[in-house]
Structures are given as C-alpha cells and as structure tokens.
C-alpha cells in the first residue's frame, strides 16, 4: 500500500505541475446593456455565475441550470485557469461563450497517471469495478480521486487523470453578480 500511495503522490505532483501558459481562451460576448458605468469582475472579486459546460461535440458535461449560481473568488485557484480568465472584465448581466483550450482547462491526458496496482495492495473488502471512482488519501493529507479503468484477478488499473483531461472545453457563462 505504501508503494501505491507513493506512486499516487508522484502522480499528483505531476498533475499539479501541469498548469502552464497557453493561448488565451476564445470568447464570444453578449454586450451589457448601456446606461452608466458598470463594475467589471477582476482578480480578488467573489462572483456568482451561471454556466453550461460542453465538449466540442456539443455533449454537456456540467451546468448550473436548476441550481444556485456557482460562487468563487477569482484568483484563488478553485476554478480552472481559463474559466477564471473568462470572467475577468465581465459586468453583471453580461454573457459570453468561451472555448478553453486543454492547457487552460484540466491539462493534457497523461499516460504516466495510469497505474496498475496489485489487488493485494488494496483494502481486502474493496470490490473494484470499471468506472468506479475511489478516493486515495496521501501522506500530506490531500486526497486524489482515481477512476478504475480495468480489473483483473491479480491487478486493478487506476487512472488519476481528471475526467476532462485532454479536452478543450466550451462554456456558456453569465456573470450574475459581483459580491
């Protein structure tokens, strides 16, 4: 189990180190109605946004529809970089569609984050199934989520890549408010 946790710790370091520069997201904006000067979102602002996320083929992978708007503080790193950048400069009520390239989203798919583990390194009561998501605690207290992608009698193959790694993302965003 120690070997497995060490491998996942290395994998998470690689994954976290994948944030780098890339082209700015491509945007299409809907103008804000005129009638006075309106505040624009900037780094450090806490904002609330409605959004729909899609893949390039039109498949929707997430949306705030039917839920409260998403609230976060720009610059804290709680959102993918391209999403945060898309919000900067928007005014409340403004909408835009933004295409976020892989490097500003979840990064490239990394083969080195796919690990085969002997079944005896996993908890004895665990019955892994393909598609199952597992939480793996790390020595530093962080938790890595992995997906079971293959199961055999002797081993289990785990993928520590985020599910959207290697994909360009398209978001329809409306800035609801700046708090």
N, C-alpha and C positions, 0 to 999 in steps of 0.2 A: 504494500500500500504506500510505503514511503517513496518508492521509486515512481509510482504512478503520480503521487502528489507533486513530486519534484518536476516531473515532465510537464504537468499542467501548469506549474508555476512558471517554468521557462516559456511555455506556450503563451501564457497570459502576458508575459513581458514582451514577447514578440508582437502579439496582437496590439498591446497598448502603444508600442513603439511605431506602429504603422501610420500614425497620424502625421501627415506631411503636407507640404504645399501642393496645390493643384490649381487648375483653371477655376475661375470664379463660376458659380452656378449660373446657368442661363435662365433669365426671367422674362415673364410677360406680365405686366402690371395693369391693373384697372385703376384709372386716376381717382383720387379722392375728390369728392365734391368741393368746389371752391366756396369761399366765404370766410376769409380770415386765416390767420396763421394757425397751423395745427402742429402739435408736438409730434416729433418723429422718434421712433424707438432707437435707442443706442445702447452700447455696451454698459452693463450695470443696471439697466432697467428690468423690472419684473413686468412681464407681459402675459396676456391671455390671448390665445389664438385658437381658431377653428381650422381644421386641416383635413385633407384626404391625401393619403399616400398611395401611389400606384407604381407599378413596374412599367417599363417601356411598352410592353404588350397590352397595357390597359388593366391588368389584374390589380385590383385594390388589395393592399396588404394591411392598411390601418386607416382609421378615421375617427374624428371626434364627434361625428354625427350621432345624435341621441345621447350625448354625454355632455358634461360640463366642458368648457373650453380648456385646452391644455395651458397650464401656468408654469412658467420657468423664468429664471433670471438670465439674461443674455450675458455670456462670457464666463459662466460658472462651469461650463463643460458638461452639463447634464444632457445636452442635445448634440446630435451630430453637427460638425462644424458648418456644413453647407446650409443646414436648416437655420442655425443661428444667424449666419451671414445674410440669409434671405430676409430676415425680419428687420435687420438694421436699416434705418431710413424709412420704414413704413410708418404711416399715420393710422390712428384708429379708424376703422371702417374700410381701409384700403385692402384690396385683394390682389393676389398675384399667383401665377403658376410658375414654378421654378423647377428646372431639371438640375439635380445634384449629381455630379459625377462620382464614381466609385471612391476616389481618393478623398472626397469631402463628405462621404457617407460612412459606410462601415468598412471601407478599405477593400483591397483585393482578397479573393479567396486564397488561403494559404494552406498548401498541402501539408506543411510541417505541423499544422494544428490538428491533424487527423492522427490518432494514436490507437494502436491495437494493444489491449491490456489483457493479461491472463485473467481468467474468471476467478481464480483463487485470490487475486488482489482486490476483488470487490467484496462488499459485505455478503455473507453467506445467504441472507434472506432476500437479496435482491434478485428479481427475475427480470432481467433486461429485455426490452422489446424494441424493434426498429421503430424510430420516430420518438421514442421516449426521451424526455429532457430530464437531465439529472443535475443537481447542484453539487459541486465539488469544493469543499472548504480548503483554503490554502493556509499555509503556515502563518502568513501575515494577517489573517482574519478575513481576507476577501473571499468571495465565493465566485467560482466560474461555473457558468451554465454550459453543459455539453449536451450534444444530441447523439443518441445511439444510432449508428448507421448500418451496423452489421453485427450479428450474433451467431457464434458457432458454439460447439460443445466445449471448446477449450479457451476461446477468447471473445472479447467484445471490442468492437471498433467504435471509438468515440470521436466526434467532431466538435472542436472548441471554437470553430468559426461562428460568427454571428449568422443567423439565418439569411440576412440580406447582404452578406459579404459578396463582393464581386459583381454587384449590380448597381447600375445607375438608377436613381430614384426620381420620381416626379411628384411634387407636392402642390396641391392647390391650397393656398393659405389665405386666411383673412385675419388681420390683426383686430381683435375685439376691443382690447383696451390696454393702456399702459398704466400700471398701478403706481 
